[in-house]
Amino acid sequence: MPPLATSKYDNPINTTGLLQTIRDSRTKLDGWIQRQKQQADEEAEQYHQVLNAEQSKIDHQVGNLLAVQFQRGLSMQQNTNEASIASRRANLQHQCDALRDEVEHVQCATEKHRDIANELEAEELKQRHRAEEARTLKSRLREAKQTTVDDLTRGLVNYKYLGFDFEKCEETNALRIAFTQLDPAFPNREFSFILLVNDADNQYYIHGCQPNLDATAVTKILKEINRSDDVALMIRQMRKEFVRTLQKI
C-alpha cells in the first residue's frame, strides 16, 4: 500500500520561534517608545525652559516699559504742574499790575479831586467876597436911590403948580407920578405911571402907564435911567411921551 500524500499544512507549526520574534519586536518597540517618550519629555522641558526664559524677558521688558511710562508720566505731570504754576504766576502778576494801575488811577483821580476841591474853595471864597461886595454895593445903591427919592420928594413939590405930582405907593420904593396941564381941552386930565426900584437887581421899572405908552419908547427910557440914574431926565422924557401920545389921539 502506497504511503499517503501529506500537505504542507499538515506539518506542525513552530510557535516557539514566532513567539520569540514577537517578544523581540515588542521589546524593541517598547525601547523605541521609551526613547521617543524620553526625547519628547526632554524637548518639552527645553520648550518650557525657553518659554520661561522668553516670558522672563517679556516681563522684564514690560517692567522697563512701565518704568519708562511712569517716569514720563511724572515728567509730564511735573511739566504740567510747572506750566500751571507759571500760568498762575503770570495771572497773579497781571492782577498785581492791574491793581497797581488802578491804584495809580485812583491816586491820580484823588489828586485831581483835591485840586478841584482847592479850586472850589478858592472860588467859594472869591464868591463870598463878591457877595459881600454886592451886598455892600446894594446897600449903598439903596441908600442912594432912597436919597434920590427923598430929594425928588423935596425938589418936585415946587413943580406941583406946573401940573406935576407924585405919591408913594404901597409897594416898597415905588412912586406914582402924575401929570396934568397936558391936555388943553381938559387941563385937569391926569396922565400917570408908577416908578419902581427893584431890590432884587437894583433896577428901575415903569408900569401902570395911564394912558398906555409905546412900549419901545418906555424901554428906551428905562435903559437910559438905569444907565445914568437921572430921575429928572426920566420924568421929562415920560412927560414928552404922554404929550406925543395925546397928539396922536
PEWOQUI-V218766 format. One record per pair of residues at least 12 apart in sequence whose ideal C-beta (glycine too) atoms are under 6 Angstrom apart, sorted by the first residue. I is the first residue (numbers start at 1). J is the second residue. Records with the same first field share a line. If there is no record, write none. Layout:
I = J, J
This chain:
138 = 202
141 = 202
145 = 197
148 = 231
152 = 231
163 = 179, 180, 181
165 = 178
173 = 197
174 = 194, 196
175 = 195
176 = 194
177 = 193, 195
178 = 190, 192
179 = 191, 239, 242
182 = 242, 243, 246
183 = 246
191 = 242
192 = 210
193 = 206, 208, 209
194 = 207, 208
203 = 226
204 = 225, 226
206 = 218, 222
213 = 241, 245
217 = 241
221 = 234, 237
